[in-house]
């Protein structure tokens, strides 16, 4: 079955370390997104990529970096510059059809919880 | 600016009771509208979506939502809640304000179910 796989499910990081969250999809979607979720704040967009080798900052990109070398993969690196990285991170993708582009319907992975010790 | 608002942060209902979760949108035209559900520690799952046509939309797990243009609302309903419905629910609509091509989400409503 097609879907989005995020790993690891849980990740612990010491202060000052960079960590990378994996996001892989086999839906053949061009657009991929990273969201951060904190209690009571809903979903906030970190980075997005509409096509391979291109990505854009979202609303809260500071302290994060991404790459998009393959259509299937959109890893997120949480750098030591991110002041408060403890959060739940969600990866999503959007269909490349006309309907997908117009409606914006998103498909989500199961999420990764990052905790800074 | 376009926005999606969920007025209720937390709702508690008894098992077997009916449920209505509110969602209001602020858009110039009729938007596409979505309801997603998130169980604790999980990703978001699509419950239902409104694109056009019939204003009463049926979704998975016995949920339905009604689009009311006059009230700018897209409320989610279920006639009889089950304990397994305890989760957080998000209303969403397209982000037409930028080039992201993604969705704008409400802040979510957490549903608790009393036995």
Interface residues (C-beta under 8 A of the other chain):
Chain A: X4 X6 X31 X33 X40 X41 X42 X43 X45 X48 X50 X56 X58 X88 X90 X92 X94 X99 X101 X102 X103 X104 X105 X106 X107 X108 X109 X110 X111 X113
Chain B: X9 X32 X34 X36 X41 X42 X43 X44 X45 X46 X49 X51 X90 X92 X93 X94 X95 X99 X100 X101 X102 X103 X105 X106 X107 X108
